[in-house]
Structure formats: structure tokens, C-alpha cells
Amino acid sequence: MNKLINDPAQVVVDALRGVAAAHPELRVDHEQRVVFRGDAPVRGKVGLVSGGGSGHEPLHAGFVGPGMLDAACAGEVFTSPVPDQMLAATKGVDGGAGVLHIVKNYTGDVMNFEMAAEMAETEVVAVVTNDDVAVEDSLYTAGRRGVGVTVLVEKIAGAAAEEGRSLAEVAKIARKVNSNGRSMGVALTSCTVPAAGKPTFDLPAGQIEVGIGIHGEPGRRRVPLGTAAEIAEMLVTPILTDHDFTGGDGVIAFLNGMGATPLIELYVMYQEVSTLLAKAGVQVARTLVGPYITSLDMAGCSVTLVKADDEILRLWDAPVRTPALRWGV
């Protein structure tokens, strides 16, 4: 295992120290392993908290800042943060207007965020993302997994909160984005968790796993490696079958890298995705390409589509200033 680490048991601690050193505009609570925007809590603004197991960077800490999250909790690699972390984050962003929890649909995350909300002394509403069309239930979830749409929910809900909307209004737009979003991913290699020191699963050369989860969970099927065009069709077709993305104001198309796939390959894939969408009569209104919700060093990608309207597009375009997303400022 060749990795740029000091000690596998300290990788999250060391990474958070690096976040603090690289981004002085943020505030890091090293004891609770929570990353806050530097001016949190913002009085009168709904606070946005998300989090999950580490290893998916830049999700979630990379999306903390004006226009997006107010705080992110970092669990151990692929392990949910504990309720005390989530409670500390909730208290730390409570500006008097309530707090929104954005939670990926994994059993540990959902349970621990619920416990934190029960202990909080402020109004808390949770929105659970569940956009993965690959499988309906898995070892880690009841229902669909929360994956790529989480990034878009955090951005759009963050913009709504920045406008001064109420907690109910921010939760409503978050649910709208989630309900209008679908995702599908593929793995070309396994990932290697530092503490394990070996690949999470065996994927022979020349084989790919279609419908993979972001923790290495199995997907729909294992098939021989094909061309970018063939793989794009395996990802796009189930998404378009599951939801009608035609009409309206088009879609936000998010082509995500899983961690080890270079941008040149992601752009090859996006060209194929855009061609398929055009053939299906789906208009692309906005695009995001890059590694934004990763699985350590896994090679592969995922496609997320969100059906947009004027409100969603306006909030997507609103200024954001975080380590991983930054525009309009």
C-alpha cells in the first residue's frame, strides 16, 4: 500500500490539521472533528450541517463556507461521525433560525444525525438524500443510497439559506433537489482503506462494477471493460429510465470522479454523456465535472442529473466560496 500518510490510524486527524493550515478562513474543532465556516454561527441565518465518513473528499469539509455548508462532521474513513460530533456542529452553527441536517442515506449517518437532533436545543430538520438508482436496498441502507445529488443539495440549499429563507423553506428546496435527482456510478478498481492496507474488494483486470456504492458496496453487475461510450450508456440509461428529465429548464449534469480517474478521462466520459442526453431530448442547463464525492483511490465515475427549474438554476448560480466550489465572488 503506497499512500502519502504518516499513520493509518491518524489519517483523519492529520488531514484535518492540513485543512486548518490550508484554509485559515475556516475554523476546525479538532477535538470533535468538525469544520466550521469562520464566521459561524451567522445570526438570523439557517445553519446547514452535513457530514459522514471521511474518504469522500472534498465532500463534506470542502463545501464549508459562504453559500454552502456552515459545518461538516468528519467520521473515521467510511464510518459515520458519532452523535456528539453532530451535536457540536449543530450548536456551533445555530444562529437562531434553526438548523438543517443534510444526510446521505446510510444507516449509521441517519441514526446518528437523528440522535443529535433529539439532543439539540434548537429546531432541527433533516433532509436525507437517496438518489442512487443502482440498488433499492443494500447492506448499509434501507432504500436508495445517497450519493452525488448530495453535493447539489448542499450548494442549492446553502444558497437559499444565504438569502435568509426560513428553515422550512430551505428544507423544501433541499427536498425538491433530491427528489429531482438521480445518480449511477461505475468502478474500474477497488479503493484501499488506509487502516485495512488492501483493496476493499477484488475486481479483476478488464472487469468493471456497474452501480457501485461510494464505500465499495456491490453494484448491479460486473461486466467486461468497454469503451467510454458503452460505459456512459450503462450509467445514463438507468437514470433516464427512472425519471423524466425532458422539458422544463433542463438539467444540472454532474460527472463525478471517484478519486483516481484523471480529468482527461472524465471529460471523455462527459462528452459521451452529453451526446446521450442530447439524443434523449434532455437539455443540459449547467454542468459540473470533477472529483467532488470520491471513494479514496477508486478509479471510476458517476453521473448525477437534477431536473432544474428557474429557482434551482438561480440558486445554483448564486455566489459560493468554499475550498472546493467557488464562483460569483
Contacts in CASP RR format, 6 or more apart in sequence:
PFRMAT RR
TARGET T0000
AUTHOR 0000-0000-0000
METHOD contacts of the structure
MODEL  1
MNKLINDPAQVVVDALRGVAAAHPELRVDHEQRVVFRGDAPVRGKVGLVS
GGGSGHEPLHAGFVGPGMLDAACAGEVFTSPVPDQMLAATKGVDGGAGVL
HIVKNYTGDVMNFEMAAEMAETEVVAVVTNDDVAVEDSLYTAGRRGVGVT
VLVEKIAGAAAEEGRSLAEVAKIARKVNSNGRSMGVALTSCTVPAAGKPT
FDLPAGQIEVGIGIHGEPGRRRVPLGTAAEIAEMLVTPILTDHDFTGGDG
VIAFLNGMGATPLIELYVMYQEVSTLLAKAGVQVARTLVGPYITSLDMAG
CSVTLVKADDEILRLWDAPVRTPALRWGV
1 192 0 8 1.000
1 194 0 8 1.000
1 197 0 8 1.000
1 198 0 8 1.000
3 192 0 8 1.000
3 194 0 8 1.000
3 297 0 8 1.000
5 11 0 8 1.000
5 14 0 8 1.000
5 194 0 8 1.000
6 14 0 8 1.000
7 14 0 8 1.000
8 194 0 8 1.000
8 195 0 8 1.000
8 197 0 8 1.000
9 195 0 8 1.000
11 54 0 8 1.000
11 77 0 8 1.000
11 194 0 8 1.000
12 33 0 8 1.000
12 54 0 8 1.000
12 74 0 8 1.000
12 75 0 8 1.000
12 76 0 8 1.000
12 77 0 8 1.000
13 30 0 8 1.000
13 33 0 8 1.000
15 54 0 8 1.000
15 57 0 8 1.000
15 74 0 8 1.000
16 28 0 8 1.000
16 30 0 8 1.000
16 33 0 8 1.000
16 35 0 8 1.000
16 61 0 8 1.000
16 74 0 8 1.000
17 28 0 8 1.000
17 30 0 8 1.000
19 26 0 8 1.000
19 28 0 8 1.000
19 35 0 8 1.000
19 61 0 8 1.000
19 62 0 8 1.000
19 323 0 8 1.000
20 26 0 8 1.000
20 28 0 8 1.000
20 30 0 8 1.000
22 323 0 8 1.000
23 323 0 8 1.000
25 37 0 8 1.000
25 38 0 8 1.000
25 65 0 8 1.000
26 35 0 8 1.000
26 36 0 8 1.000
26 37 0 8 1.000
26 38 0 8 1.000
26 64 0 8 1.000
26 65 0 8 1.000
26 323 0 8 1.000
27 35 0 8 1.000
27 36 0 8 1.000
27 37 0 8 1.000
27 38 0 8 1.000
27 40 0 8 1.000
28 34 0 8 1.000
28 35 0 8 1.000
28 36 0 8 1.000
29 35 0 8 1.000
29 36 0 8 1.000
29 88 0 8 1.000
32 73 0 8 1.000
32 84 0 8 1.000
32 85 0 8 1.000
32 88 0 8 1.000
32 89 0 8 1.000
33 73 0 8 1.000
33 74 0 8 1.000
33 75 0 8 1.000
33 81 0 8 1.000
33 85 0 8 1.000
34 71 0 8 1.000
34 72 0 8 1.000
34 73 0 8 1.000
34 74 0 8 1.000
34 85 0 8 1.000
34 88 0 8 1.000
34 89 0 8 1.000
35 60 0 8 1.000
35 61 0 8 1.000
35 62 0 8 1.000
35 64 0 8 1.000
35 71 0 8 1.000
35 72 0 8 1.000
35 74 0 8 1.000
36 64 0 8 1.000
36 70 0 8 1.000
36 71 0 8 1.000
36 89 0 8 1.000
36 92 0 8 1.000
36 93 0 8 1.000
37 64 0 8 1.000
37 65 0 8 1.000
37 66 0 8 1.000
37 69 0 8 1.000
37 70 0 8 1.000
37 71 0 8 1.000
38 65 0 8 1.000
40 47 0 8 1.000
40 70 0 8 1.000
40 71 0 8 1.000
40 92 0 8 1.000
40 93 0 8 1.000
41 47 0 8 1.000
41 70 0 8 1.000
41 92 0 8 1.000
41 93 0 8 1.000
41 94 0 8 1.000
41 95 0 8 1.000
41 96 0 8 1.000
42 70 0 8 1.000
42 93 0 8 1.000
42 95 0 8 1.000
43 95 0 8 1.000
43 96 0 8 1.000
44 95 0 8 1.000
44 96 0 8 1.000
44 97 0 8 1.000
44 164 0 8 1.000
45 70 0 8 1.000
45 95 0 8 1.000
45 97 0 8 1.000
45 161 0 8 1.000
45 162 0 8 1.000
45 164 0 8 1.000
46 97 0 8 1.000
46 98 0 8 1.000
46 99 0 8 1.000
46 100 0 8 1.000
46 161 0 8 1.000
46 164 0 8 1.000
46 165 0 8 1.000
46 166 0 8 1.000
46 167 0 8 1.000
46 170 0 8 1.000
47 70 0 8 1.000
47 71 0 8 1.000
47 93 0 8 1.000
47 94 0 8 1.000
47 95 0 8 1.000
47 97 0 8 1.000
47 98 0 8 1.000
47 99 0 8 1.000
47 100 0 8 1.000
47 161 0 8 1.000
48 68 0 8 1.000
48 69 0 8 1.000
48 70 0 8 1.000
48 71 0 8 1.000
48 93 0 8 1.000
48 99 0 8 1.000
48 100 0 8 1.000
48 102 0 8 1.000
48 154 0 8 1.000
48 157 0 8 1.000
48 158 0 8 1.000
48 161 0 8 1.000
48 170 0 8 1.000
49 69 0 8 1.000
49 70 0 8 1.000
49 71 0 8 1.000
49 72 0 8 1.000
49 73 0 8 1.000
49 86 0 8 1.000
49 89 0 8 1.000
49 90 0 8 1.000
49 93 0 8 1.000
49 99 0 8 1.000
49 100 0 8 1.000
49 101 0 8 1.000
49 102 0 8 1.000
50 60 0 8 1.000
50 63 0 8 1.000
50 69 0 8 1.000
50 71 0 8 1.000
50 72 0 8 1.000
50 73 0 8 1.000
50 101 0 8 1.000
50 102 0 8 1.000
50 103 0 8 1.000
50 150 0 8 1.000
50 154 0 8 1.000
51 59 0 8 1.000
51 60 0 8 1.000
51 72 0 8 1.000
51 73 0 8 1.000
51 74 0 8 1.000
51 75 0 8 1.000
51 81 0 8 1.000
51 86 0 8 1.000
51 102 0 8 1.000
51 103 0 8 1.000
51 104 0 8 1.000
51 109 0 8 1.000
52 60 0 8 1.000
52 73 0 8 1.000
52 74 0 8 1.000
52 75 0 8 1.000
52 80 0 8 1.000
52 81 0 8 1.000
52 104 0 8 1.000
52 106 0 8 1.000
52 109 0 8 1.000
53 74 0 8 1.000
53 75 0 8 1.000
53 76 0 8 1.000
53 77 0 8 1.000
53 78 0 8 1.000
53 79 0 8 1.000
53 80 0 8 1.000
53 81 0 8 1.000
53 109 0 8 1.000
54 74 0 8 1.000
54 75 0 8 1.000
54 76 0 8 1.000
54 77 0 8 1.000
54 78 0 8 1.000
54 79 0 8 1.000
55 77 0 8 1.000
55 78 0 8 1.000
55 294 0 8 1.000
55 295 0 8 1.000
55 296 0 8 1.000
56 214 0 8 1.000
56 293 0 8 1.000
56 294 0 8 1.000
56 295 0 8 1.000
57 294 0 8 1.000
58 291 0 8 1.000
58 292 0 8 1.000
58 294 0 8 1.000
58 323 0 8 1.000
58 324 0 8 1.000
59 150 0 8 1.000
59 151 0 8 1.000
59 292 0 8 1.000
59 293 0 8 1.000
59 294 0 8 1.000
60 69 0 8 1.000
60 72 0 8 1.000
60 73 0 8 1.000
60 74 0 8 1.000
60 154 0 8 1.000
61 72 0 8 1.000
61 74 0 8 1.000
61 323 0 8 1.000
62 72 0 8 1.000
62 322 0 8 1.000
62 323 0 8 1.000
62 324 0 8 1.000
62 325 0 8 1.000
63 69 0 8 1.000
63 72 0 8 1.000
63 151 0 8 1.000
63 154 0 8 1.000
63 155 0 8 1.000
63 322 0 8 1.000
63 323 0 8 1.000
63 324 0 8 1.000
63 325 0 8 1.000
64 70 0 8 1.000
64 71 0 8 1.000
64 72 0 8 1.000
64 322 0 8 1.000
64 323 0 8 1.000
65 320 0 8 1.000
65 321 0 8 1.000
65 322 0 8 1.000
66 162 0 8 1.000
66 319 0 8 1.000
66 320 0 8 1.000
66 321 0 8 1.000
66 322 0 8 1.000
66 329 0 8 1.000
67 155 0 8 1.000
67 158 0 8 1.000
67 159 0 8 1.000
67 161 0 8 1.000
67 162 0 8 1.000
67 318 0 8 1.000
67 319 0 8 1.000
67 320 0 8 1.000
67 321 0 8 1.000
67 322 0 8 1.000
68 154 0 8 1.000
68 155 0 8 1.000
68 158 0 8 1.000
68 159 0 8 1.000
68 320 0 8 1.000
68 322 0 8 1.000
68 325 0 8 1.000
69 102 0 8 1.000
69 154 0 8 1.000
69 158 0 8 1.000
69 322 0 8 1.000
70 93 0 8 1.000
71 89 0 8 1.000
71 90 0 8 1.000
71 92 0 8 1.000
71 93 0 8 1.000
72 89 0 8 1.000
73 81 0 8 1.000
73 85 0 8 1.000
73 86 0 8 1.000
73 88 0 8 1.000
73 89 0 8 1.000
74 81 0 8 1.000
74 85 0 8 1.000
75 81 0 8 1.000
75 82 0 8 1.000
75 85 0 8 1.000
77 193 0 8 1.000
77 194 0 8 1.000
77 195 0 8 1.000
77 296 0 8 1.000
78 193 0 8 1.000
78 215 0 8 1.000
80 106 0 8 1.000
80 108 0 8 1.000
80 109 0 8 1.000
80 111 0 8 1.000
80 112 0 8 1.000
81 109 0 8 1.000
81 112 0 8 1.000
82 112 0 8 1.000
83 112 0 8 1.000
83 113 0 8 1.000
83 115 0 8 1.000
83 116 0 8 1.000
83 119 0 8 1.000
84 116 0 8 1.000
85 116 0 8 1.000
86 101 0 8 1.000
86 112 0 8 1.000
86 113 0 8 1.000
86 115 0 8 1.000
86 116 0 8 1.000
87 116 0 8 1.000
87 119 0 8 1.000
87 120 0 8 1.000
89 116 0 8 1.000
90 99 0 8 1.000
90 101 0 8 1.000
90 116 0 8 1.000
90 117 0 8 1.000
90 120 0 8 1.000
90 122 0 8 1.000
90 124 0 8 1.000
91 120 0 8 1.000
91 121 0 8 1.000
91 122 0 8 1.000
93 99 0 8 1.000
94 120 0 8 1.000
94 122 0 8 1.000
96 122 0 8 1.000
97 164 0 8 1.000
97 166 0 8 1.000
97 167 0 8 1.000
98 122 0 8 1.000
98 123 0 8 1.000
98 124 0 8 1.000
98 125 0 8 1.000
98 167 0 8 1.000
99 120 0 8 1.000
99 122 0 8 1.000
99 123 0 8 1.000
99 124 0 8 1.000
99 125 0 8 1.000
99 167 0 8 1.000
100 124 0 8 1.000
100 125 0 8 1.000
100 126 0 8 1.000
100 127 0 8 1.000
100 157 0 8 1.000
100 161 0 8 1.000
100 167 0 8 1.000
100 170 0 8 1.000
100 171 0 8 1.000
100 174 0 8 1.000
101 113 0 8 1.000
101 116 0 8 1.000
101 117 0 8 1.000
101 124 0 8 1.000
101 125 0 8 1.000
101 126 0 8 1.000
101 127 0 8 1.000
102 126 0 8 1.000
102 127 0 8 1.000
102 129 0 8 1.000
102 150 0 8 1.000
102 153 0 8 1.000
102 154 0 8 1.000
102 157 0 8 1.000
102 174 0 8 1.000
103 109 0 8 1.000
103 110 0 8 1.000
103 113 0 8 1.000
103 126 0 8 1.000
103 127 0 8 1.000
103 128 0 8 1.000
103 129 0 8 1.000
104 128 0 8 1.000
104 129 0 8 1.000
104 145 0 8 1.000
104 146 0 8 1.000
104 147 0 8 1.000
104 150 0 8 1.000
105 128 0 8 1.000
105 129 0 8 1.000
105 130 0 8 1.000
105 141 0 8 1.000
105 142 0 8 1.000
105 143 0 8 1.000
105 144 0 8 1.000
105 145 0 8 1.000
105 146 0 8 1.000
106 140 0 8 1.000
106 141 0 8 1.000
106 145 0 8 1.000
106 146 0 8 1.000
107 140 0 8 1.000
107 141 0 8 1.000
107 142 0 8 1.000
108 140 0 8 1.000
110 128 0 8 1.000
113 126 0 8 1.000
114 126 0 8 1.000
116 124 0 8 1.000
117 124 0 8 1.000
117 126 0 8 1.000
123 167 0 8 1.000
125 167 0 8 1.000
125 168 0 8 1.000
125 171 0 8 1.000
127 153 0 8 1.000
127 157 0 8 1.000
127 171 0 8 1.000
127 174 0 8 1.000
127 175 0 8 1.000
127 178 0 8 1.000
128 146 0 8 1.000
128 178 0 8 1.000
129 146 0 8 1.000
129 147 0 8 1.000
129 148 0 8 1.000
129 149 0 8 1.000
129 150 0 8 1.000
129 153 0 8 1.000
129 178 0 8 1.000
130 141 0 8 1.000
130 143 0 8 1.000
130 144 0 8 1.000
130 145 0 8 1.000
130 146 0 8 1.000
130 178 0 8 1.000
131 144 0 8 1.000
131 145 0 8 1.000
131 146 0 8 1.000
131 147 0 8 1.000
131 148 0 8 1.000
131 149 0 8 1.000
131 150 0 8 1.000
131 178 0 8 1.000
131 181 0 8 1.000
131 182 0 8 1.000
131 183 0 8 1.000
131 304 0 8 1.000
132 144 0 8 1.000
132 145 0 8 1.000
132 146 0 8 1.000
132 147 0 8 1.000
132 183 0 8 1.000
132 184 0 8 1.000
132 185 0 8 1.000
132 211 0 8 1.000
132 213 0 8 1.000
133 144 0 8 1.000
133 182 0 8 1.000
133 183 0 8 1.000
133 184 0 8 1.000
133 238 0 8 1.000
133 239 0 8 1.000
133 242 0 8 1.000
134 145 0 8 1.000
134 184 0 8 1.000
134 185 0 8 1.000
134 210 0 8 1.000
134 211 0 8 1.000
134 212 0 8 1.000
134 213 0 8 1.000
134 219 0 8 1.000
134 220 0 8 1.000
134 238 0 8 1.000
135 144 0 8 1.000
135 145 0 8 1.000
135 211 0 8 1.000
135 217 0 8 1.000
135 219 0 8 1.000
135 220 0 8 1.000
136 143 0 8 1.000
136 144 0 8 1.000
137 143 0 8 1.000
138 145 0 8 1.000
138 213 0 8 1.000
138 217 0 8 1.000
138 218 0 8 1.000
139 217 0 8 1.000
140 215 0 8 1.000
140 217 0 8 1.000
145 213 0 8 1.000
145 214 0 8 1.000
145 217 0 8 1.000
146 183 0 8 1.000
147 183 0 8 1.000
147 185 0 8 1.000
147 213 0 8 1.000
147 214 0 8 1.000
147 293 0 8 1.000
147 302 0 8 1.000
147 304 0 8 1.000
148 183 0 8 1.000
148 254 0 8 1.000
148 256 0 8 1.000
148 292 0 8 1.000
148 293 0 8 1.000
148 302 0 8 1.000
148 304 0 8 1.000
149 177 0 8 1.000
149 178 0 8 1.000
149 181 0 8 1.000
149 182 0 8 1.000
149 183 0 8 1.000
149 304 0 8 1.000
149 306 0 8 1.000
150 293 0 8 1.000
151 254 0 8 1.000
151 256 0 8 1.000
151 288 0 8 1.000
151 292 0 8 1.000
151 293 0 8 1.000
151 304 0 8 1.000
152 177 0 8 1.000
152 181 0 8 1.000
152 252 0 8 1.000
152 254 0 8 1.000
152 288 0 8 1.000
152 304 0 8 1.000
152 306 0 8 1.000
152 316 0 8 1.000
153 174 0 8 1.000
153 177 0 8 1.000
153 178 0 8 1.000
155 315 0 8 1.000
155 316 0 8 1.000
155 320 0 8 1.000
155 325 0 8 1.000
156 173 0 8 1.000
156 174 0 8 1.000
156 177 0 8 1.000
156 312 0 8 1.000
156 315 0 8 1.000
156 316 0 8 1.000
157 170 0 8 1.000
157 171 0 8 1.000
157 173 0 8 1.000
157 174 0 8 1.000
157 177 0 8 1.000
158 170 0 8 1.000
158 315 0 8 1.000
159 315 0 8 1.000
159 316 0 8 1.000
159 318 0 8 1.000
159 320 0 8 1.000
160 169 0 8 1.000
160 170 0 8 1.000
160 173 0 8 1.000
160 174 0 8 1.000
160 315 0 8 1.000
161 170 0 8 1.000
162 318 0 8 1.000
163 318 0 8 1.000
165 173 0 8 1.000
173 311 0 8 1.000
173 312 0 8 1.000
173 315 0 8 1.000
176 312 0 8 1.000
177 306 0 8 1.000
177 312 0 8 1.000
180 243 0 8 1.000
180 306 0 8 1.000
180 307 0 8 1.000
180 308 0 8 1.000
180 312 0 8 1.000
181 243 0 8 1.000
181 304 0 8 1.000
181 305 0 8 1.000
181 306 0 8 1.000
181 307 0 8 1.000
182 239 0 8 1.000
182 242 0 8 1.000
182 243 0 8 1.000
182 304 0 8 1.000
182 305 0 8 1.000
183 239 0 8 1.000
183 302 0 8 1.000
183 303 0 8 1.000
183 304 0 8 1.000
183 305 0 8 1.000
184 210 0 8 1.000
184 211 0 8 1.000
184 234 0 8 1.000
184 235 0 8 1.000
184 236 0 8 1.000
184 238 0 8 1.000
184 239 0 8 1.000
184 302 0 8 1.000
184 303 0 8 1.000
185 210 0 8 1.000
185 211 0 8 1.000
185 212 0 8 1.000
185 213 0 8 1.000
185 235 0 8 1.000
185 258 0 8 1.000
185 300 0 8 1.000
185 301 0 8 1.000
185 302 0 8 1.000
185 303 0 8 1.000
186 208 0 8 1.000
186 209 0 8 1.000
186 210 0 8 1.000
186 211 0 8 1.000
186 212 0 8 1.000
186 231 0 8 1.000
186 234 0 8 1.000
186 235 0 8 1.000
186 300 0 8 1.000
186 301 0 8 1.000
186 302 0 8 1.000
187 203 0 8 1.000
187 208 0 8 1.000
187 209 0 8 1.000
187 211 0 8 1.000
187 212 0 8 1.000
187 213 0 8 1.000
187 216 0 8 1.000
187 258 0 8 1.000
187 295 0 8 1.000
187 298 0 8 1.000
187 299 0 8 1.000
187 300 0 8 1.000
188 203 0 8 1.000
188 208 0 8 1.000
188 225 0 8 1.000
188 261 0 8 1.000
188 298 0 8 1.000
188 299 0 8 1.000
188 300 0 8 1.000
189 199 0 8 1.000
189 203 0 8 1.000
189 260 0 8 1.000
189 297 0 8 1.000
189 298 0 8 1.000
189 299 0 8 1.000
189 300 0 8 1.000
190 199 0 8 1.000
190 200 0 8 1.000
190 201 0 8 1.000
190 202 0 8 1.000
190 203 0 8 1.000
190 216 0 8 1.000
190 298 0 8 1.000
191 199 0 8 1.000
191 200 0 8 1.000
191 216 0 8 1.000
191 258 0 8 1.000
191 295 0 8 1.000
191 296 0 8 1.000
191 297 0 8 1.000
191 298 0 8 1.000
192 198 0 8 1.000
192 199 0 8 1.000
192 200 0 8 1.000
192 296 0 8 1.000
192 297 0 8 1.000
193 200 0 8 1.000
193 296 0 8 1.000
200 215 0 8 1.000
200 216 0 8 1.000
201 209 0 8 1.000
201 216 0 8 1.000
201 218 0 8 1.000
203 209 0 8 1.000
203 222 0 8 1.000
206 224 0 8 1.000
206 225 0 8 1.000
207 222 0 8 1.000
207 223 0 8 1.000
207 224 0 8 1.000
207 225 0 8 1.000
208 222 0 8 1.000
208 223 0 8 1.000
208 224 0 8 1.000
208 225 0 8 1.000
208 226 0 8 1.000
208 231 0 8 1.000
209 218 0 8 1.000
209 219 0 8 1.000
209 221 0 8 1.000
209 222 0 8 1.000
210 219 0 8 1.000
210 220 0 8 1.000
210 221 0 8 1.000
210 222 0 8 1.000
210 223 0 8 1.000
210 234 0 8 1.000
210 235 0 8 1.000
211 219 0 8 1.000
211 220 0 8 1.000
212 218 0 8 1.000
212 219 0 8 1.000
212 295 0 8 1.000
212 298 0 8 1.000
213 219 0 8 1.000
213 295 0 8 1.000
214 258 0 8 1.000
214 293 0 8 1.000
214 294 0 8 1.000
214 295 0 8 1.000
215 295 0 8 1.000
216 295 0 8 1.000
216 298 0 8 1.000
223 234 0 8 1.000
228 265 0 8 1.000
228 268 0 8 1.000
228 269 0 8 1.000
228 271 0 8 1.000
228 272 0 8 1.000
229 272 0 8 1.000
229 275 0 8 1.000
231 269 0 8 1.000
231 272 0 8 1.000
232 269 0 8 1.000
232 272 0 8 1.000
232 273 0 8 1.000
232 275 0 8 1.000
232 276 0 8 1.000
232 303 0 8 1.000
233 272 0 8 1.000
233 276 0 8 1.000
235 273 0 8 1.000
235 301 0 8 1.000
235 302 0 8 1.000
235 303 0 8 1.000
236 273 0 8 1.000
236 276 0 8 1.000
236 277 0 8 1.000
236 280 0 8 1.000
236 303 0 8 1.000
237 276 0 8 1.000
239 245 0 8 1.000
239 303 0 8 1.000
239 305 0 8 1.000
240 280 0 8 1.000
240 282 0 8 1.000
243 305 0 8 1.000
243 307 0 8 1.000
244 307 0 8 1.000
245 251 0 8 1.000
245 277 0 8 1.000
245 280 0 8 1.000
245 282 0 8 1.000
245 305 0 8 1.000
245 307 0 8 1.000
246 280 0 8 1.000
246 281 0 8 1.000
246 282 0 8 1.000
247 283 0 8 1.000
248 307 0 8 1.000
248 308 0 8 1.000
248 309 0 8 1.000
249 283 0 8 1.000
249 285 0 8 1.000
249 308 0 8 1.000
249 309 0 8 1.000
249 310 0 8 1.000
249 312 0 8 1.000
249 313 0 8 1.000
250 282 0 8 1.000
250 283 0 8 1.000
250 284 0 8 1.000
250 285 0 8 1.000
250 307 0 8 1.000
250 308 0 8 1.000
251 277 0 8 1.000
251 282 0 8 1.000
251 283 0 8 1.000
251 284 0 8 1.000
251 285 0 8 1.000
251 286 0 8 1.000
251 305 0 8 1.000
251 306 0 8 1.000
251 307 0 8 1.000
251 308 0 8 1.000
252 285 0 8 1.000
252 286 0 8 1.000
252 287 0 8 1.000
252 288 0 8 1.000
252 305 0 8 1.000
252 306 0 8 1.000
252 308 0 8 1.000
252 312 0 8 1.000
252 313 0 8 1.000
252 316 0 8 1.000
253 270 0 8 1.000
253 273 0 8 1.000
253 274 0 8 1.000
253 277 0 8 1.000
253 284 0 8 1.000
253 286 0 8 1.000
253 287 0 8 1.000
253 288 0 8 1.000
253 303 0 8 1.000
253 304 0 8 1.000
253 305 0 8 1.000
254 287 0 8 1.000
254 288 0 8 1.000
254 289 0 8 1.000
254 292 0 8 1.000
254 303 0 8 1.000
254 304 0 8 1.000
254 305 0 8 1.000
254 306 0 8 1.000
255 266 0 8 1.000
255 269 0 8 1.000
255 270 0 8 1.000
255 273 0 8 1.000
255 287 0 8 1.000
255 288 0 8 1.000
255 289 0 8 1.000
255 290 0 8 1.000
255 301 0 8 1.000
255 302 0 8 1.000
255 303 0 8 1.000
256 288 0 8 1.000
256 290 0 8 1.000
256 291 0 8 1.000
256 292 0 8 1.000
256 293 0 8 1.000
256 294 0 8 1.000
256 301 0 8 1.000
256 302 0 8 1.000
256 303 0 8 1.000
256 304 0 8 1.000
257 266 0 8 1.000
257 290 0 8 1.000
257 291 0 8 1.000
257 292 0 8 1.000
257 294 0 8 1.000
257 300 0 8 1.000
257 301 0 8 1.000
257 302 0 8 1.000
258 291 0 8 1.000
258 294 0 8 1.000
258 295 0 8 1.000
258 298 0 8 1.000
258 299 0 8 1.000
258 300 0 8 1.000
258 301 0 8 1.000
258 302 0 8 1.000
259 291 0 8 1.000
259 294 0 8 1.000
259 295 0 8 1.000
259 296 0 8 1.000
259 297 0 8 1.000
259 298 0 8 1.000
259 299 0 8 1.000
259 300 0 8 1.000
260 297 0 8 1.000
260 298 0 8 1.000
260 299 0 8 1.000
260 300 0 8 1.000
261 291 0 8 1.000
261 299 0 8 1.000
261 300 0 8 1.000
261 301 0 8 1.000
263 289 0 8 1.000
263 290 0 8 1.000
265 301 0 8 1.000
266 289 0 8 1.000
266 290 0 8 1.000
266 291 0 8 1.000
266 301 0 8 1.000
267 289 0 8 1.000
269 301 0 8 1.000
270 287 0 8 1.000
270 289 0 8 1.000
273 303 0 8 1.000
274 284 0 8 1.000
277 283 0 8 1.000
277 284 0 8 1.000
277 305 0 8 1.000
282 305 0 8 1.000
285 308 0 8 1.000
285 313 0 8 1.000
286 308 0 8 1.000
286 313 0 8 1.000
286 316 0 8 1.000
286 317 0 8 1.000
292 324 0 8 1.000
292 325 0 8 1.000
293 302 0 8 1.000
306 312 0 8 1.000
308 316 0 8 1.000
318 328 0 8 1.000
319 327 0 8 1.000
319 328 0 8 1.000
319 329 0 8 1.000
320 326 0 8 1.000
320 327 0 8 1.000
320 328 0 8 1.000
320 329 0 8 1.000
321 329 0 8 1.000
END
